[in-house]
Amino acid sequence: MRSAVKKEGFQFPVVIDVDKKTWRHWGNTMWPSVYLIDKQGRIRYWWFGELNWNEAGGQKLMEKRIQELLAEEA
């Protein structure tokens, strides 16, 4: 996983939750679960399931939300 993350150039934390402790703690019921966390560490947006399942438009929406969060003052 480390080599794949490095190869892709990810600049954000990647969580590996083999024993599902984080999954259970967050009360997840769907995979994937996508969370956007602001600069203060608060969960601001989330999406459960595939972002573009049946053309749901989740990818585009989350990209917009990411830009909004990046534009906010720290």
N, C-alpha and C positions, 0 to 999 in steps of 0.2 A: 504494500500500500504506500509506504513512504516513497518508493521510487516512482510510482505512478503519480503521486501528488506533486513531487518535484518536477517530473517530466512535463506535467500539464501547467506548471507555474502557478499553482493556487497560492493566493496570498491571504488565505483565511483559514481558520481552524477546521480540521476534518476530524470527526468523531467516529471511532470504531467501537461499536457497542455489542461485542460478541455475546456477552451474557445477558443482554437486554435490560440491564439495570436502568440506564437512562431512558430507554423506551418506556418502561413501566413507571418510572418516576414522573415523566411528563404526561402520562395517561394516553399515550398514542394508541390508536386503534386502526390506523391506516398506514400503508407504506406506498410510496414515500410520504414523509411528513416534512414540509419545508417551513422553516422559521426564519424570519428576518428580525435581527436584534439591533437596536439602535446603539449609538455611541455611549450611552449611559448603561448599557447592558439590559435594557428592557425589551421584552418581546413586543414588537409593534404590529407585525403582520404574520399570518400563517396560511398555509395551504395544505390540505390533506388530499393525497392521491396524486396521480400523474398530472403535471401542469397543463398538458395539452390534450388530455383524454377527450375524445369526441370534439376536438376543436374548442376546448374550454377557454383558451386564451390566457391561461395562467402564467405562461412564460413571459408574455408581453406585459402583463399586469405586474408581475414580480420585478421585472426589469425597471418598470416605472417607479415602483415603490423603493427599489434600491437607490435610484437616482435622487428621489425625494429625501431619503435618509442621509445620503452623502452630502446633500446641499444644506442640511441643518447645521446650526452652530453646535459646537461640542459642549 
